[in-house]
Amino acid sequence: MLNLEQVKKILNDPAISDSEALEIRDHLYSLAEIIFEQWQSQRENDKARRPGH
């Protein structure tokens, strides 16, 4: 997980508060988890539809 310093460097916004930066980080991790789970599900569905599986 990215620490606060890394997040603030990536965001490149000196006006952002620490709590806002951490909240953005947490939301992005949640979004990434959802995307990964959807990808896994789609991959399993694709495997199930192939002939011979």
HELIX and SHEET records of a PDB file:
HELIX    1   1 LEU A    4  LEU A   11  1                                   8    
HELIX    2   2 ASP A   18  ARG A   49  1                                  32    
END                                                                             
